[in-house]
Amino acid sequence: MDKATYHNMELKDGSEVQLTLSFGRLYKLRQEYPEAYEKYNKIVMDGMKDEFHFITYLYTAYLCANIENLDGCMGEVEFLELIPDNHVELLVLTNKLRFGSTKKKQDSGSLS
């Protein structure tokens, strides 16, 4: 069962897309769309050195969220043209995907 955490992103045209970066979905992406995976992996391994790397990272998350229907996904240029122009919003969303939530879970009261 896939328990990926999804984040929504509103596009300029008012539609929303889901994003996720679970390992299971990245594995499937590596098998089915190796070119996209390699671009993503290079950024992860070498670091983000260009502002467009954030776009590639988010596009990879979009592909992973739609891994069962890659043929129905928009291309990277179309995605780039539709994402919000708010650079801070994109950075925050990228960091949520990279590092997860920083909120601590409420203590259940049990001793561990």
Rosetta constraint file for C-alpha pairs under 8 A:
AtomPair CA 4 CA 20 HARMONIC 6.65 0.50
AtomPair CA 4 CA 21 HARMONIC 7.52 0.50
AtomPair CA 4 CA 22 HARMONIC 5.64 0.50
AtomPair CA 5 CA 20 HARMONIC 6.08 0.50
AtomPair CA 5 CA 21 HARMONIC 7.92 0.50
AtomPair CA 5 CA 22 HARMONIC 7.55 0.50
AtomPair CA 6 CA 18 HARMONIC 6.10 0.50
AtomPair CA 6 CA 19 HARMONIC 5.47 0.50
AtomPair CA 6 CA 20 HARMONIC 4.96 0.50
AtomPair CA 6 CA 65 HARMONIC 7.46 0.50
AtomPair CA 7 CA 18 HARMONIC 5.58 0.50
AtomPair CA 7 CA 19 HARMONIC 5.16 0.50
AtomPair CA 7 CA 20 HARMONIC 6.53 0.50
AtomPair CA 7 CA 93 HARMONIC 7.94 0.50
AtomPair CA 7 CA 97 HARMONIC 7.94 0.50
AtomPair CA 8 CA 16 HARMONIC 6.38 0.50
AtomPair CA 8 CA 17 HARMONIC 5.69 0.50
AtomPair CA 8 CA 18 HARMONIC 4.57 0.50
AtomPair CA 8 CA 19 HARMONIC 6.23 0.50
AtomPair CA 9 CA 16 HARMONIC 5.48 0.50
AtomPair CA 9 CA 17 HARMONIC 5.45 0.50
AtomPair CA 9 CA 18 HARMONIC 6.35 0.50
AtomPair CA 9 CA 19 HARMONIC 7.46 0.50
AtomPair CA 10 CA 14 HARMONIC 6.12 0.50
AtomPair CA 10 CA 15 HARMONIC 5.83 0.50
AtomPair CA 10 CA 16 HARMONIC 4.34 0.50
AtomPair CA 10 CA 17 HARMONIC 6.56 0.50
AtomPair CA 10 CA 83 HARMONIC 7.48 0.50
AtomPair CA 10 CA 84 HARMONIC 7.41 0.50
AtomPair CA 11 CA 15 HARMONIC 5.48 0.50
AtomPair CA 11 CA 16 HARMONIC 5.80 0.50
AtomPair CA 11 CA 17 HARMONIC 7.45 0.50
AtomPair CA 11 CA 82 HARMONIC 5.37 0.50
AtomPair CA 11 CA 83 HARMONIC 4.97 0.50
AtomPair CA 11 CA 84 HARMONIC 5.88 0.50
AtomPair CA 12 CA 82 HARMONIC 5.23 0.50
AtomPair CA 12 CA 83 HARMONIC 6.05 0.50
AtomPair CA 12 CA 84 HARMONIC 5.76 0.50
AtomPair CA 13 CA 82 HARMONIC 6.87 0.50
AtomPair CA 17 CA 62 HARMONIC 7.07 0.50
AtomPair CA 18 CA 62 HARMONIC 6.15 0.50
AtomPair CA 18 CA 65 HARMONIC 5.96 0.50
AtomPair CA 18 CA 66 HARMONIC 7.98 0.50
AtomPair CA 19 CA 58 HARMONIC 7.20 0.50
AtomPair CA 19 CA 61 HARMONIC 4.67 0.50
AtomPair CA 19 CA 62 HARMONIC 4.56 0.50
AtomPair CA 19 CA 63 HARMONIC 7.66 0.50
AtomPair CA 19 CA 64 HARMONIC 7.01 0.50
AtomPair CA 19 CA 65 HARMONIC 5.17 0.50
AtomPair CA 20 CA 61 HARMONIC 4.76 0.50
AtomPair CA 20 CA 62 HARMONIC 6.68 0.50
AtomPair CA 20 CA 64 HARMONIC 5.97 0.50
AtomPair CA 20 CA 65 HARMONIC 5.22 0.50
AtomPair CA 20 CA 97 HARMONIC 6.72 0.50
AtomPair CA 21 CA 25 HARMONIC 6.76 0.50
AtomPair CA 21 CA 26 HARMONIC 6.48 0.50
AtomPair CA 21 CA 60 HARMONIC 7.70 0.50
AtomPair CA 21 CA 61 HARMONIC 5.25 0.50
AtomPair CA 21 CA 64 HARMONIC 6.17 0.50
AtomPair CA 21 CA 65 HARMONIC 7.53 0.50
AtomPair CA 21 CA 97 HARMONIC 6.51 0.50
AtomPair CA 21 CA 98 HARMONIC 7.95 0.50
AtomPair CA 22 CA 26 HARMONIC 6.20 0.50
AtomPair CA 22 CA 64 HARMONIC 7.68 0.50
AtomPair CA 23 CA 27 HARMONIC 6.01 0.50
AtomPair CA 24 CA 28 HARMONIC 6.43 0.50
AtomPair CA 25 CA 29 HARMONIC 6.12 0.50
AtomPair CA 25 CA 64 HARMONIC 5.37 0.50
AtomPair CA 25 CA 65 HARMONIC 7.66 0.50
AtomPair CA 25 CA 67 HARMONIC 6.67 0.50
AtomPair CA 26 CA 30 HARMONIC 6.11 0.50
AtomPair CA 26 CA 37 HARMONIC 7.40 0.50
AtomPair CA 26 CA 64 HARMONIC 6.30 0.50
AtomPair CA 27 CA 31 HARMONIC 6.46 0.50
AtomPair CA 28 CA 32 HARMONIC 6.10 0.50
AtomPair CA 28 CA 67 HARMONIC 7.25 0.50
AtomPair CA 29 CA 33 HARMONIC 5.25 0.50
AtomPair CA 29 CA 34 HARMONIC 6.64 0.50
AtomPair CA 29 CA 36 HARMONIC 7.68 0.50
AtomPair CA 29 CA 37 HARMONIC 6.24 0.50
AtomPair CA 29 CA 63 HARMONIC 7.63 0.50
AtomPair CA 29 CA 64 HARMONIC 6.64 0.50
AtomPair CA 29 CA 67 HARMONIC 6.80 0.50
AtomPair CA 30 CA 34 HARMONIC 4.62 0.50
AtomPair CA 30 CA 35 HARMONIC 7.96 0.50
AtomPair CA 30 CA 36 HARMONIC 7.72 0.50
AtomPair CA 30 CA 37 HARMONIC 5.18 0.50
AtomPair CA 30 CA 38 HARMONIC 7.65 0.50
AtomPair CA 33 CA 37 HARMONIC 6.50 0.50
AtomPair CA 34 CA 38 HARMONIC 5.97 0.50
AtomPair CA 35 CA 39 HARMONIC 6.44 0.50
AtomPair CA 36 CA 40 HARMONIC 6.33 0.50
AtomPair CA 36 CA 60 HARMONIC 6.90 0.50
AtomPair CA 37 CA 41 HARMONIC 5.93 0.50
AtomPair CA 37 CA 60 HARMONIC 7.32 0.50
AtomPair CA 38 CA 42 HARMONIC 6.03 0.50
AtomPair CA 39 CA 43 HARMONIC 6.56 0.50
AtomPair CA 39 CA 56 HARMONIC 7.42 0.50
AtomPair CA 40 CA 44 HARMONIC 6.34 0.50
AtomPair CA 40 CA 56 HARMONIC 6.54 0.50
AtomPair CA 40 CA 57 HARMONIC 6.00 0.50
AtomPair CA 40 CA 60 HARMONIC 6.63 0.50
AtomPair CA 41 CA 45 HARMONIC 6.00 0.50
AtomPair CA 42 CA 46 HARMONIC 5.74 0.50
AtomPair CA 42 CA 47 HARMONIC 7.69 0.50
AtomPair CA 43 CA 47 HARMONIC 5.08 0.50
AtomPair CA 43 CA 48 HARMONIC 5.54 0.50
AtomPair CA 43 CA 49 HARMONIC 7.98 0.50
AtomPair CA 43 CA 53 HARMONIC 6.73 0.50
AtomPair CA 43 CA 57 HARMONIC 7.84 0.50
AtomPair CA 44 CA 48 HARMONIC 7.24 0.50
AtomPair CA 48 CA 53 HARMONIC 5.77 0.50
AtomPair CA 48 CA 54 HARMONIC 7.32 0.50
AtomPair CA 49 CA 53 HARMONIC 7.05 0.50
AtomPair CA 50 CA 54 HARMONIC 7.79 0.50
AtomPair CA 51 CA 55 HARMONIC 7.50 0.50
AtomPair CA 52 CA 56 HARMONIC 6.45 0.50
AtomPair CA 53 CA 57 HARMONIC 6.08 0.50
AtomPair CA 54 CA 58 HARMONIC 6.20 0.50
AtomPair CA 54 CA 90 HARMONIC 7.38 0.50
AtomPair CA 54 CA 91 HARMONIC 7.11 0.50
AtomPair CA 54 CA 94 HARMONIC 6.75 0.50
AtomPair CA 55 CA 59 HARMONIC 5.97 0.50
AtomPair CA 55 CA 80 HARMONIC 6.74 0.50
AtomPair CA 56 CA 60 HARMONIC 6.09 0.50
AtomPair CA 56 CA 76 HARMONIC 7.71 0.50
AtomPair CA 57 CA 61 HARMONIC 6.43 0.50
AtomPair CA 57 CA 94 HARMONIC 7.13 0.50
AtomPair CA 58 CA 62 HARMONIC 6.22 0.50
AtomPair CA 58 CA 94 HARMONIC 6.52 0.50
AtomPair CA 59 CA 63 HARMONIC 6.24 0.50
AtomPair CA 59 CA 76 HARMONIC 6.54 0.50
AtomPair CA 59 CA 79 HARMONIC 7.00 0.50
AtomPair CA 60 CA 64 HARMONIC 6.14 0.50
AtomPair CA 61 CA 65 HARMONIC 6.15 0.50
AtomPair CA 61 CA 97 HARMONIC 7.92 0.50
AtomPair CA 62 CA 66 HARMONIC 6.41 0.50
AtomPair CA 63 CA 67 HARMONIC 5.74 0.50
AtomPair CA 63 CA 70 HARMONIC 6.61 0.50
AtomPair CA 63 CA 73 HARMONIC 7.05 0.50
AtomPair CA 66 CA 70 HARMONIC 6.10 0.50
AtomPair CA 66 CA 73 HARMONIC 7.24 0.50
AtomPair CA 69 CA 73 HARMONIC 6.92 0.50
AtomPair CA 74 CA 78 HARMONIC 6.06 0.50
AtomPair CA 74 CA 79 HARMONIC 6.25 0.50
AtomPair CA 75 CA 79 HARMONIC 6.16 0.50
AtomPair CA 76 CA 80 HARMONIC 6.04 0.50
AtomPair CA 77 CA 81 HARMONIC 6.23 0.50
AtomPair CA 78 CA 82 HARMONIC 6.35 0.50
AtomPair CA 79 CA 83 HARMONIC 6.18 0.50
AtomPair CA 84 CA 90 HARMONIC 7.63 0.50
AtomPair CA 86 CA 90 HARMONIC 6.45 0.50
AtomPair CA 87 CA 91 HARMONIC 6.18 0.50
AtomPair CA 88 CA 92 HARMONIC 6.15 0.50
AtomPair CA 89 CA 93 HARMONIC 6.18 0.50
AtomPair CA 90 CA 94 HARMONIC 6.05 0.50
AtomPair CA 91 CA 95 HARMONIC 6.19 0.50
AtomPair CA 92 CA 96 HARMONIC 6.24 0.50
AtomPair CA 93 CA 97 HARMONIC 6.35 0.50
AtomPair CA 94 CA 98 HARMONIC 6.14 0.50
AtomPair CA 95 CA 99 HARMONIC 5.71 0.50
AtomPair CA 95 CA 100 HARMONIC 7.33 0.50
AtomPair CA 96 CA 100 HARMONIC 4.78 0.50
AtomPair CA 96 CA 101 HARMONIC 6.22 0.50
